[in-house]
Amino acid sequence: MRVSDFHFDLPDELIARYPKEERASCRLLTLDGEQGTLGHGTFTDVLDLINEGDLLIFNNTRVIPARMFGRKASGGKLEVLVERVLDEQHCLAHIRSSKSPKEGTELF
């Protein structure tokens, strides 16, 4: 398996924002190692896909509390979604607002 095997198109609207009520019905992306083809199913299919000697890797990472709401000095509402913390004073974030704040704008 190569790292490049994990490069695929993932539209934003397909990224789960909240867990499904029925967890077993969540979508499952599979890779056929011999054919190199991607497949789609649900988590309930996982037992049919595992063979003796297969390696399972569990991701137990947690999502950081990254969504904040605030206002610009003009009073306009905005939403900040932190994607990644870069260091103690910098992060990569997406700002949603009716008008994009200019560089240097103070947010409250």
N, CA, C and O atoms as a Tinker XYZ file with bonds, in Angstrom:
   432  protein
     1  N      0.848000   -1.176000    0.000000    73     2
     2  CA     0.000000    0.000000    0.000000    64     1     3
     3  C      0.891000    1.236000    0.000000    63     2     4     5
     4  O      1.908000    1.290000    0.691000    81     3
     5  N      0.488000    2.224000   -0.788000    73     3     6
     6  CA     1.249000    3.463000   -0.893000    64     5     7
     7  C      0.408000    4.627000   -0.370000    63     6     8     9
     8  O     -0.822000    4.567000   -0.382000    81     7
     9  N      1.084000    5.692000    0.091000    73     7    10
    10  CA     0.378000    6.891000    0.549000    64     9    11
    11  C     -0.490000    7.439000   -0.574000    63    10    12    13
    12  O     -1.580000    7.952000   -0.321000    81    11
    13  N     -0.020000    7.335000   -1.807000    73    11    14
    14  CA    -0.791000    7.845000   -2.948000    64    13    15
    15  C     -2.137000    7.132000   -3.096000    63    14    16    17
    16  O     -3.046000    7.662000   -3.736000    81    15
    17  N     -2.275000    5.941000   -2.515000    73    15    18
    18  CA    -3.564000    5.230000   -2.549000    64    17    19
    19  C     -4.653000    6.013000   -1.830000    63    18    20    21
    20  O     -5.841000    5.779000   -2.052000    81    19
    21  N     -4.251000    6.939000   -0.971000    73    19    22
    22  CA    -5.222000    7.679000   -0.170000    64    21    23
    23  C     -5.525000    9.061000   -0.736000    63    22    24    25
    24  O     -6.168000    9.871000   -0.068000    81    23
    25  N     -5.077000    9.338000   -1.940000    73    23    26
    26  CA    -5.399000   10.600000   -2.607000    64    25    27
    27  C     -6.644000   10.376000   -3.452000    63    26    28    29
    28  O     -6.599000    9.678000   -4.466000    81    27
    29  N     -7.753000   10.969000   -3.031000    73    27    30
    30  CA    -8.997000   10.831000   -3.787000    64    29    31
    31  C     -9.840000   12.069000   -3.560000    63    30    32    33
    32  O     -9.646000   12.799000   -2.588000    81    31
    33  N    -10.773000   12.298000   -4.461000    73    31    34
    34  CA   -11.658000   13.451000   -4.374000    64    33    35
    35  C    -12.673000   13.221000   -3.260000    63    34    36    37
    36  O    -13.352000   12.195000   -3.239000    81    35
    37  N    -12.777000   14.163000   -2.344000    73    35    38
    38  CA   -13.755000   14.084000   -1.261000    64    37    39
    39  C    -14.469000   15.421000   -1.160000    63    38    40    41
    40  O    -14.002000   16.331000   -0.474000    81    39
    41  N    -15.610000   15.539000   -1.849000    73    39    42
    42  CA   -16.357000   16.807000   -1.805000    64    41    43
    43  C    -16.763000   17.159000   -0.378000    63    42    44    45
    44  O    -17.105000   16.280000    0.413000    81    43
    45  N    -16.722000   18.446000   -0.057000    73    43    46
    46  CA   -17.027000   18.931000    1.287000    64    45    47
    47  C    -18.388000   18.445000    1.780000    63    46    48    49
    48  O    -18.553000   18.153000    2.964000    81    47
    49  N    -19.364000   18.360000    0.870000    73    47    50
    50  CA   -20.715000   17.962000    1.302000    64    49    51
    51  C    -20.796000   16.489000    1.717000    63    50    52    53
    52  O    -21.797000   16.072000    2.299000    81    51
    53  N    -19.762000   15.699000    1.428000    73    51    54
    54  CA   -19.761000   14.295000    1.836000    64    53    55
    55  C    -19.035000   14.063000    3.161000    63    54    56    57
    56  O    -18.986000   12.934000    3.649000    81    55
    57  N    -18.474000   15.117000    3.741000    73    55    58
    58  CA   -17.779000   14.984000    5.022000    64    57    59
    59  C    -18.806000   15.044000    6.145000    63    58    60    61
    60  O    -19.566000   16.007000    6.250000    81    59
    61  N    -18.825000   14.017000    6.979000    73    59    62
    62  CA   -19.791000   13.956000    8.078000    64    61    63
    63  C    -19.486000   15.034000    9.108000    63    62    64    65
    64  O    -18.349000   15.169000    9.559000    81    63
    65  N    -20.481000   15.778000    9.467000    73    63    66
    66  CA   -20.326000   16.814000   10.491000    64    65    67
    67  C    -20.744000   16.278000   11.864000    63    66    68    69
    68  O    -20.250000   16.736000   12.895000    81    67
    69  N    -21.643000   15.322000   11.865000    73    67    70
    70  CA   -22.158000   14.727000   13.100000    64    69    71
    71  C    -22.291000   13.229000   12.878000    63    70    72    73
    72  O    -22.528000   12.788000   11.754000    81    71
    73  N    -22.141000   12.443000   13.937000    73    71    74
    74  CA   -22.311000   10.996000   13.776000    64    73    75
    75  C    -23.762000   10.648000   13.460000    63    74    76    77
    76  O    -24.690000   11.330000   13.895000    81    75
    77  N    -23.936000    9.576000   12.697000    73    75    78
    78  CA   -25.288000    9.105000   12.396000    64    77    79
    79  C    -25.918000    8.556000   13.672000    63    78    80    81
    80  O    -25.233000    8.051000   14.561000    81    79
    81  N    -27.245000    8.671000   13.735000    73    79    82
    82  CA   -27.949000    8.137000   14.895000    64    81    83
    83  C    -27.713000    6.632000   14.994000    63    82    84    85
    84  O    -27.431000    6.109000   16.072000    81    83
    85  N    -27.830000    5.947000   13.866000    73    83    86
    86  CA   -27.550000    4.512000   13.825000    64    85    87
    87  C    -26.127000    4.348000   13.287000    63    86    88    89
    88  O    -25.915000    4.342000   12.074000    81    87
    89  N    -25.164000    4.216000   14.185000    73    87    90
    90  CA   -23.749000    4.237000   13.820000    64    89    91
    91  C    -23.384000    3.176000   12.777000    63    90    92    93
    92  O    -22.544000    3.431000   11.914000    81    91
    93  N    -23.996000    2.005000   12.841000    73    91    94
    94  CA   -23.648000    0.928000   11.914000    64    93    95
    95  C    -24.008000    1.256000   10.472000    63    94    96    97
    96  O    -23.519000    0.595000    9.556000    81    95
    97  N    -24.848000    2.257000   10.248000    73    95    98
    98  CA   -25.257000    2.596000    8.880000    64    97    99
    99  C    -24.327000    3.620000    8.227000    63    98   100   101
   100  O    -24.602000    4.088000    7.123000    81    99
   101  N    -23.227000    3.972000    8.905000    73    99   102
   102  CA   -22.321000    4.967000    8.315000    64   101   103
   103  C    -21.657000    4.389000    7.065000    63   102   104   105
   104  O    -21.501000    3.177000    6.921000    81   103
   105  N    -21.275000    5.293000    6.171000    73   103   106
   106  CA   -20.677000    4.885000    4.903000    64   105   107
   107  C    -19.263000    4.361000    5.124000    63   106   108   109
   108  O    -18.572000    4.769000    6.058000    81   107
   109  N    -18.847000    3.448000    4.246000    73   107   110
   110  CA   -17.537000    2.818000    4.359000    64   109   111
   111  C    -16.861000    2.831000    2.991000    63   110   112   113
   112  O    -17.419000    2.341000    2.009000    81   111
   113  N    -15.665000    3.392000    2.936000    73   111   114
   114  CA   -14.862000    3.386000    1.714000    64   113   115
   115  C    -13.880000    2.234000    1.824000    63   114   116   117
   116  O    -13.192000    2.099000    2.836000    81   115
   117  N    -13.807000    1.402000    0.792000    73   115   118
   118  CA   -12.928000    0.234000    0.824000    64   117   119
   119  C    -11.932000    0.292000   -0.329000    63   118   120   121
   120  O    -12.173000    0.938000   -1.349000    81   119
   121  N    -10.813000   -0.392000   -0.145000    73   119   122
   122  CA    -9.804000   -0.511000   -1.192000    64   121   123
   123  C     -9.494000   -1.981000   -1.381000    63   122   124   125
   124  O     -9.070000   -2.656000   -0.443000    81   123
   125  N     -9.702000   -2.482000   -2.586000    73   123   126
   126  CA    -9.324000   -3.850000   -2.928000    64   125   127
   127  C     -7.830000   -3.818000   -3.231000    63   126   128   129
   128  O     -7.409000   -3.294000   -4.263000    81   127
   129  N     -7.036000   -4.379000   -2.332000    73   127   130
   130  CA    -5.584000   -4.314000   -2.465000    64   129   131
   131  C     -5.051000   -5.002000   -3.707000    63   130   132   133
   132  O     -4.050000   -4.557000   -4.268000    81   131
   133  N     -5.693000   -6.080000   -4.157000    73   131   134
   134  CA    -5.222000   -6.799000   -5.342000    64   133   135
   135  C     -5.610000   -6.082000   -6.625000    63   134   136   137
   136  O     -4.799000   -5.958000   -7.543000    81   135
   137  N     -6.846000   -5.610000   -6.689000    73   135   138
   138  CA    -7.334000   -4.943000   -7.901000    64   137   139
   139  C     -6.994000   -3.453000   -7.920000    63   138   140   141
   140  O     -6.931000   -2.838000   -8.985000    81   139
   141  N     -6.773000   -2.873000   -6.726000    73   139   142
   142  CA    -6.506000   -1.440000   -6.640000    64   141   143
   143  C     -7.740000   -0.592000   -6.865000    63   142   144   145
   144  O     -7.633000    0.582000   -7.218000    81   143
   145  N     -8.913000   -1.177000   -6.664000    73   143   146
   146  CA   -10.162000   -0.448000   -6.907000    64   145   147
   147  C    -10.808000   -0.026000   -5.591000    63   146   148   149
   148  O    -10.697000   -0.709000   -4.573000    81   147
   149  N    -11.484000    1.118000   -5.640000    73   147   150
   150  CA   -12.221000    1.615000   -4.484000    64   149   151
   151  C    -13.642000    1.092000   -4.529000    63   150   152   153
   152  O    -14.220000    0.916000   -5.602000    81   151
   153  N    -14.200000    0.846000   -3.356000    73   151   154
   154  CA   -15.589000    0.409000   -3.255000    64   153   155
   155  C    -16.310000    1.215000   -2.194000    63   154   156   157
   156  O    -15.686000    1.908000   -1.391000    81   155
   157  N    -17.611000    1.119000   -2.199000    73   155   158
   158  CA   -18.443000    1.849000   -1.244000    64   157   159
   159  C    -19.430000    0.875000   -0.612000    63   158   160   161
   160  O    -19.942000   -0.023000   -1.280000    81   159
   161  N    -19.689000    1.054000    0.661000    73   159   162
   162  CA   -20.657000    0.233000    1.367000    64   161   163
   163  C    -21.047000    0.914000    2.655000    63   162   164   165
   164  O    -20.944000    2.135000    2.781000    81   163
   165  N    -21.495000    0.123000    3.610000    73   163   166
   166  CA   -21.790000    0.637000    4.942000    64   165   167
   167  C    -20.950000   -0.148000    5.944000    63   166   168   169
   168  O    -20.410000   -1.206000    5.621000    81   167
   169  N    -20.846000    0.373000    7.149000    73   167   170
   170  CA   -19.993000   -0.263000    8.147000    64   169   171
   171  C    -20.433000   -1.693000    8.452000    63   170   172   173
   172  O    -19.617000   -2.520000    8.858000    81   171
   173  N    -21.709000   -1.985000    8.260000    73   171   174
   174  CA   -22.186000   -3.354000    8.507000    64   173   175
   175  C    -21.525000   -4.358000    7.564000    63   174   176   177
   176  O    -21.554000   -5.558000    7.838000    81   175
   177  N    -20.930000   -3.898000    6.460000    73   175   178
   178  CA   -20.246000   -4.781000    5.508000    64   177   179
   179  C    -18.846000   -5.169000    5.975000    63   178   180   181
   180  O    -18.221000   -6.044000    5.377000    81   179
   181  N    -18.351000   -4.540000    7.023000    73   179   182
   182  CA   -16.944000   -4.689000    7.392000    64   181   183
   183  C    -16.565000   -6.141000    7.691000    63   182   184   185
   184  O    -15.457000   -6.556000    7.350000    81   183
   185  N    -17.426000   -6.906000    8.302000    73   183   186
   186  CA   -17.080000   -8.297000    8.623000    64   185   187
   187  C    -16.908000   -9.149000    7.370000    63   186   188   189
   188  O    -16.151000  -10.119000    7.384000    81   187
   189  N    -17.600000   -8.800000    6.290000    73   187   190
   190  CA   -17.458000   -9.535000    5.030000    64   189   191
   191  C    -16.161000   -9.175000    4.309000    63   190   192   193
   192  O    -15.755000   -9.873000    3.380000    81   191
   193  N    -15.521000   -8.112000    4.722000    73   191   194
   194  CA   -14.327000   -7.618000    4.039000    64   193   195
   195  C    -13.029000   -8.021000    4.726000    63   194   196   197
   196  O    -11.956000   -7.902000    4.135000    81   195
   197  N    -13.113000   -8.495000    5.964000    73   195   198
   198  CA   -11.914000   -8.822000    6.736000    64   197   199
   199  C    -11.574000  -10.297000    6.553000    63   198   200   201
   200  O    -12.423000  -11.177000    6.690000    81   199
   201  N    -10.308000  -10.533000    6.240000    73   199   202
   202  CA    -9.823000  -11.908000    6.096000    64   201   203
   203  C     -8.764000  -12.187000    7.154000    63   202   204   205
   204  O     -8.191000  -11.260000    7.726000    81   203
   205  N     -8.508000  -13.462000    7.412000    73   203   206
   206  CA    -7.478000  -13.835000    8.367000    64   205   207
   207  C     -6.149000  -13.230000    7.922000    63   206   208   209
   208  O     -5.778000  -13.319000    6.751000    81   207
   209  N     -5.438000  -12.615000    8.866000    73   207   210
   210  CA    -4.153000  -12.002000    8.566000    64   209   211
   211  C     -4.237000  -10.541000    8.157000    63   210   212   213
   212  O     -3.208000   -9.882000    8.013000    81   211
   213  N     -5.453000  -10.021000    7.967000    73   211   214
   214  CA    -5.605000   -8.603000    7.623000    64   213   215
   215  C     -5.227000   -7.734000    8.813000    63   214   216   217
   216  O     -5.354000   -8.148000    9.965000    81   215
   217  N     -4.769000   -6.549000    8.525000    73   215   218
   218  CA    -4.393000   -5.586000    9.552000    64   217   219
   219  C     -5.486000   -4.540000    9.677000    63   218   220   221
   220  O     -5.873000   -3.920000    8.686000    81   219
   221  N     -5.986000   -4.339000   10.889000    73   219   222
   222  CA    -6.976000   -3.297000   11.150000    64   221   223
   223  C     -6.292000   -2.159000   11.882000    63   222   224   225
   224  O     -5.553000   -2.380000   12.841000    81   223
   225  N     -6.538000   -0.949000   11.429000    73   223   226
   226  CA    -5.983000    0.239000   12.074000    64   225   227
   227  C     -7.148000    1.073000   12.554000    63   226   228   229
   228  O     -8.018000    1.439000   11.763000    81   227
   229  N     -7.179000    1.379000   13.836000    73   227   230
   230  CA    -8.269000    2.151000   14.421000    64   229   231
   231  C     -7.825000    3.587000   14.633000    63   230   232   233
   232  O     -6.739000    3.836000   15.157000    81   231
   233  N     -8.648000    4.513000   14.235000    73   231   234
   234  CA    -8.376000    5.933000   14.404000    64   233   235
   235  C     -9.198000    6.414000   15.595000    63   234   236   237
   236  O    -10.420000    6.527000   15.504000    81   235
   237  N     -8.536000    6.692000   16.696000    73   235   238
   238  CA    -9.263000    7.152000   17.881000    64   237   239
   239  C     -8.975000    8.626000   18.173000    63   238   240   241
   240  O     -9.062000    9.069000   19.318000    81   239
   241  N     -8.632000    9.375000   17.128000    73   239   242
   242  CA    -8.388000   10.803000   17.312000    64   241   243
   243  C     -9.694000   11.518000   17.610000    63   242   244   245
   244  O    -10.773000   11.028000   17.278000    81   243
   245  N     -9.590000   12.651000   18.224000    73   243   246
   246  CA   -10.774000   13.445000   18.552000    64   245   247
   247  C    -10.716000   14.762000   17.799000    63   246   248   249
   248  O     -9.644000   15.271000   17.473000    81   247
   249  N    -11.862000   15.281000   17.541000    73   247   250
   250  CA   -11.974000   16.561000   16.855000    64   249   251
   251  C    -11.802000   17.676000   17.879000    63   250   252   253
   252  O    -12.399000   17.634000   18.955000    81   251
   253  N    -10.983000   18.676000   17.543000    73   251   254
   254  CA   -10.814000   19.797000   18.462000    64   253   255
   255  C    -12.062000   20.679000   18.413000    63   254   256   257
   256  O    -12.706000   20.771000   17.368000    81   255
   257  N    -12.413000   21.331000   19.531000    73   255   258
   258  CA   -13.559000   22.259000   19.500000    64   257   259
   259  C    -13.158000   23.480000   18.682000    63   258   260   261
   260  O    -12.552000   24.417000   19.202000    81   259
   261  N    -13.501000   23.461000   17.407000    73   259   262
   262  CA   -12.914000   24.405000   16.470000    64   261   263
   263  C    -13.879000   25.439000   15.904000    63   262   264   265
   264  O    -13.444000   26.316000   15.159000    81   263
   265  N    -15.152000   25.377000   16.221000    73   263   266
   266  CA   -16.121000   26.307000   15.641000    64   265   267
   267  C    -16.414000   27.423000   16.638000    63   266   268   269
   268  O    -16.821000   27.172000   17.772000    81   267
   269  N    -16.199000   28.659000   16.192000    73   267   270
   270  CA   -16.453000   29.825000   17.045000    64   269   271
   271  C    -17.341000   30.805000   16.291000    63   270   272   273
   272  O    -17.291000   30.896000   15.064000    81   271
   273  N    -18.139000   31.522000   17.034000    73   271   274
   274  CA   -19.005000   32.541000   16.452000    64   273   275
   275  C    -18.620000   33.886000   17.047000    63   274   276   277
   276  O    -18.266000   33.971000   18.223000    81   275
   277  N    -18.687000   34.925000   16.244000    73   275   278
   278  CA   -18.322000   36.248000   16.726000    64   277   279
   279  C    -18.930000   37.338000   15.873000    63   278   280   281
   280  O    -19.833000   37.110000   15.068000    81   279
   281  N    -18.401000   38.536000   16.080000    73   279   282
   282  CA   -18.869000   39.710000   15.332000    64   281   283
   283  C    -17.673000   40.535000   14.896000    63   282   284   285
   284  O    -16.616000   40.523000   15.526000    81   283
   285  N    -17.871000   41.249000   13.806000    73   283   286
   286  CA   -16.886000   42.233000   13.356000    64   285   287
   287  C    -17.211000   43.544000   14.066000    63   286   288   289
   288  O    -18.295000   43.691000   14.631000    81   287
   289  N    -16.285000   44.491000   14.040000    73   287   290
   290  CA   -16.511000   45.794000   14.671000    64   289   291
   291  C    -17.749000   46.470000   14.087000    63   290   292   293
   292  O    -18.407000   47.251000   14.774000    81   291
   293  N    -18.070000   46.181000   12.834000    73   291   294
   294  CA   -19.249000   46.762000   12.183000    64   293   295
   295  C    -20.549000   46.166000   12.712000    63   294   296   297
   296  O    -21.632000   46.681000   12.432000    81   295
   297  N    -20.438000   45.071000   13.484000    73   295   298
   298  CA   -21.622000   44.401000   14.014000    64   297   299
   299  C    -22.017000   43.166000   13.229000    63   298   300   301
   300  O    -22.882000   42.406000   13.666000    81   299
   301  N    -21.396000   42.954000   12.073000    73   299   302
   302  CA   -21.713000   41.785000   11.248000    64   301   303
   303  C    -21.306000   40.484000   11.914000    63   302   304   305
   304  O    -20.250000   40.398000   12.540000    81   303
   305  N    -22.157000   39.467000   11.776000    73   303   306
   306  CA   -21.874000   38.155000   12.371000    64   305   307
   307  C    -20.860000   37.400000   11.521000    63   306   308   309
   308  O    -20.760000   37.610000   10.312000    81   307
   309  N    -20.110000   36.517000   12.179000    73   307   310
   310  CA   -19.193000   35.655000   11.453000    64   309   311
   311  C    -19.006000   34.340000   12.190000    63   310   312   313
   312  O    -19.304000   34.213000   13.377000    81   311
   313  N    -18.504000   33.378000   11.449000    73   311   314
   314  CA   -18.207000   32.058000   12.000000    64   313   315
   315  C    -16.775000   31.716000   11.618000    63   314   316   317
   316  O    -16.373000   31.896000   10.468000    81   315
   317  N    -16.007000   31.224000   12.579000    73   315   318
   318  CA   -14.619000   30.832000   12.332000    64   317   319
   319  C    -14.511000   29.336000   12.598000    63   318   320   321
   320  O    -14.906000   28.856000   13.660000    81   319
   321  N    -13.977000   28.610000   11.632000    73   319   322
   322  CA   -13.766000   27.173000   11.787000    64   321   323
   323  C    -12.269000   26.907000   11.672000    63   322   324   325
   324  O    -11.685000   27.039000   10.596000    81   323
   325  N    -11.654000   26.531000   12.792000    73   323   326
   326  CA   -10.215000   26.249000   12.811000    64   325   327
   327  C     -9.997000   24.859000   12.224000    63   326   328   329
   328  O    -10.525000   23.862000   12.717000    81   327
   329  N     -9.210000   24.823000   11.167000    73   327   330
   330  CA    -8.915000   23.544000   10.515000    64   329   331
   331  C     -7.704000   22.873000   11.144000    63   330   332   333
   332  O     -7.691000   21.660000   11.353000    81   331
   333  N     -6.669000   23.688000   11.447000    73   331   334
   334  CA    -5.430000   23.114000   11.954000    64   333   335
   335  C     -4.685000   24.152000   12.781000    63   334   336   337
   336  O     -4.577000   25.309000   12.373000    81   335
   337  N     -4.171000   23.750000   13.935000    73   335   338
   338  CA    -3.325000   24.624000   14.750000    64   337   339
   339  C     -1.902000   24.467000   14.232000    63   338   340   341
   340  O     -1.366000   23.359000   14.189000    81   339
   341  N     -1.288000   25.592000   13.837000    73   339   342
   342  CA     0.059000   25.559000   13.265000    64   341   343
   343  C      1.133000   25.725000   14.329000    63   342   344   345
   344  O      2.157000   25.042000   14.291000    81   343
   345  N      0.905000   26.628000   15.279000    73   343   346
   346  CA     1.797000   26.828000   16.418000    64   345   347
   347  C      1.001000   27.582000   17.479000    63   346   348   349
   348  O     -0.216000   27.718000   17.357000    81   347
   349  N      1.680000   28.076000   18.526000    73   347   350
   350  CA     0.963000   28.714000   19.636000    64   349   351
   351  C      0.164000   29.942000   19.234000    63   350   352   353
   352  O     -0.820000   30.274000   19.895000    81   351
   353  N      0.563000   30.620000   18.170000    73   351   354
   354  CA    -0.103000   31.870000   17.798000    64   353   355
   355  C     -0.740000   31.848000   16.410000    63   354   356   357
   356  O     -1.310000   32.854000   15.986000    81   355
   357  N     -0.658000   30.740000   15.703000    73   355   358
   358  CA    -1.178000   30.698000   14.340000    64   357   359
   359  C     -2.015000   29.444000   14.104000    63   358   360   361
   360  O     -1.747000   28.375000   14.652000    81   359
   361  N     -3.027000   29.615000   13.276000    73   359   362
   362  CA    -3.839000   28.472000   12.881000    64   361   363
   363  C     -4.319000   28.690000   11.450000    63   362   364   365
   364  O     -4.290000   29.806000   10.932000    81   363
   365  N     -4.751000   27.627000   10.838000    73   363   366
   366  CA    -5.377000   27.688000    9.529000    64   365   367
   367  C     -6.872000   27.629000    9.792000    63   366   368   369
   368  O     -7.356000   26.681000   10.411000    81   367
   369  N     -7.609000   28.635000    9.327000    73   367   370
   370  CA    -9.036000   28.711000    9.651000    64   369   371
   371  C     -9.831000   29.195000    8.451000    63   370   372   373
   372  O     -9.300000   29.855000    7.558000    81   371
   373  N    -11.103000   28.859000    8.446000    73   371   374
   374  CA   -12.050000   29.329000    7.439000    64   373   375
   375  C    -12.988000   30.307000    8.136000    63   374   376   377
   376  O    -13.495000   30.023000    9.221000    81   375
   377  N    -13.214000   31.449000    7.515000    73   375   378
   378  CA   -14.117000   32.448000    8.084000    64   377   379
   379  C    -15.314000   32.587000    7.166000    63   378   380   381
   380  O    -15.166000   32.815000    5.966000    81   379
   381  N    -16.507000   32.447000    7.741000    73   379   382
   382  CA   -17.740000   32.622000    6.981000    64   381   383
   383  C    -18.420000   33.886000    7.481000    63   382   384   385
   384  O    -18.669000   34.044000    8.676000    81   383
   385  N    -18.716000   34.780000    6.552000    73   383   386
   386  CA   -19.328000   36.056000    6.889000    64   385   387
   387  C    -20.036000   36.584000    5.648000    63   386   388   389
   388  O    -19.747000   36.152000    4.532000    81   387
   389  N    -20.970000   37.524000    5.844000    73   387   390
   390  CA   -21.657000   38.087000    4.680000    64   389   391
   391  C    -20.662000   38.792000    3.763000    63   390   392   393
   392  O    -20.798000   38.732000    2.541000    81   391
   393  N    -19.667000   39.456000    4.339000    73   391   394
   394  CA   -18.572000   40.069000    3.580000    64   393   395
   395  C    -17.269000   39.652000    4.243000    63   394   396   397
   396  O    -17.151000   39.680000    5.468000    81   395
   397  N    -16.301000   39.269000    3.440000    73   395   398
   398  CA   -15.016000   38.826000    3.992000    64   397   399
   399  C    -14.343000   39.957000    4.756000    63   398   400   401
   400  O    -14.219000   41.067000    4.238000    81   399
   401  N    -13.902000   39.682000    5.996000    73   399   402
   402  CA   -13.183000   40.716000    6.745000    64   401   403
   403  C    -11.837000   40.995000    6.079000    63   402   404   405
   404  O    -11.199000   40.093000    5.537000    81   403
   405  N    -11.428000   42.234000    6.129000    73   403   406
   406  CA   -10.133000   42.620000    5.563000    64   405   407
   407  C     -9.032000   42.228000    6.537000    63   406   408   409
   408  O     -9.270000   42.088000    7.736000    81   407
   409  N     -7.836000   42.054000    6.016000    73   407   410
   410  CA    -6.692000   41.717000    6.856000    64   409   411
   411  C     -6.528000   42.781000    7.927000    63   410   412   413
   412  O     -6.580000   43.976000    7.634000    81   411
   413  N     -6.328000   42.350000    9.173000    73   411   414
   414  CA    -6.159000   43.270000   10.289000    64   413   415
   415  C     -7.447000   43.612000   11.011000    63   414   416   417
   416  O     -7.416000   44.285000   12.042000    81   415
   417  N     -8.589000   43.158000   10.486000    73   415   418
   418  CA    -9.876000   43.430000   11.130000    64   417   419
   419  C     -9.932000   42.728000   12.480000    63   418   420   421
   420  O     -9.568000   41.557000   12.584000    81   419
   421  N    -10.384000   43.431000   13.516000    73   419   422
   422  CA   -10.550000   42.818000   14.835000    64   421   423
   423  C    -11.884000   42.086000   14.874000    63   422   424   425
   424  O    -12.909000   42.595000   14.421000    81   423
   425  N    -11.842000   40.893000   15.420000    73   423   426
   426  CA   -13.044000   40.067000   15.546000    64   425   427
   427  C    -13.371000   39.904000   17.020000    63   426   428   429
   428  O    -12.469000   39.743000   17.843000    81   427
   429  N    -14.658000   39.943000   17.361000    73   427   430
   430  CA   -15.090000   39.850000   18.759000    64   429   431
   431  C    -15.987000   38.653000   18.955000    63   430   432
   432  O    -16.453000   38.406000   20.067000    81   431
